Amino acid sequence: MLMIRMRRAALTGVVAAAVVLSGCSNNTTDQQADTEVVEPAENSNAAVNAELASEELLQEFDKTVGEADTALHVREFIDEHIEQAAGEDADIMVRGLLDYYKKNLPAAEASVSESSLQMALLQADWPFEGESLEQLEPPHRKLVQALLDGGYKLETQEGYIYPMVDYGSLRKYETYITDALSDYIELKALESDQRTASDAAIVISWDELAGRALAAEEFVRKHPDSPEYEEVLTLLERYMTVYLQGLDNTPIYDYQTLSLEEDVKSSYAKIAGEKPETTVGTIVKGYLDVLEAANYQVMTGSGVDQQILPGVREYLDSLKRRIWDHLPS
């Protein structure tokens, strides 16, 4: 890992500094050694020992990740050692777990794809939680238990069961990691605790959706140097697109009148009024102005000839640019 290589370089520098300090003590009086040299040398030796312990811990973690068959093995290592992790080492391990999830997800999905397990899961009580495990046969129960213990949760969509990362389960590490990584986990947990959309429909309220966009904006403003910055910026763009445009099964307009739905209008007005200083609030206010100029009509035409109004389409097409232009560079 790049971070570990950087730590090794830093360790070399600390060792060199300790050698220089130790060497200096040979050329001083006993009194000078007691007052000027010994204490810095002792401090440097302590720093070297701490760096060596950190290096060893990260090497063990790398080895564990490389040999792990499931996310559970990685989680067990972190659970056992994170209290002893110094400084950014906790971040390195938790980010290593996140990377493992990304690489391991296809294997996790394949593990529950077998038809008999799919059928058993579909017949179990939902939402699928601890007590639901008792309804599975022992081999299936063991497999699913390992997934849950490893930090996955099971979701269903269109009659198919699949695992997804349960980011809420990572909150247990928040006292050890940096604010930036903790904020990222909280943001991702919003989605894993309750999906924004399912089957081309928005399954949370319009105000909740706006709140998620605001949370993503807050992250990119607070943590511009975070490794997760680009991912969260993309998430912000996604939330804003869904909020302003809707989805196929949850449009922002009434199918009969082709005008903006009242609950959507109320949500827009609330965000524009309460959060005028934010990027989200500013963009929503501009969108409301466009809609107001069209008497809140979103579409025109009828049947297969329905089209979004040109002014509305133009504003939506420029959404990404508007987000970028309003955020600090």
Secondary structure, 3 states (H helix, E strand, C coil): CHHHHHHHHHHHHHHHHHHHHHHHHHHCCHHHHHHHHHHHHHHHHHHHHHHHHHHHHHHHHHHHHHHCCCHHHHHHHHHHHHHHCCCCHHHHHHHHHHHHHHHHHHHHHHHCCCHHHHHHHHHCCCCCCHHHHHHCCHHHHHHHHHHHHCCEEEEEECCEEEEEECHHHHHHHCCCCCHHHHHHHHHHHHHHHCCCEECCEECCCHHHHHHHHHHHHHHHHHCCCCCCHHHHHHHHHHHHHHHHHEECCEECECCCCCEECHHHHHHHHHHHHHCCCCHHHHHHHHHHHHHHHCCCECEECCHHHCEECHHHHHHHHCHHHHHHHHCCC
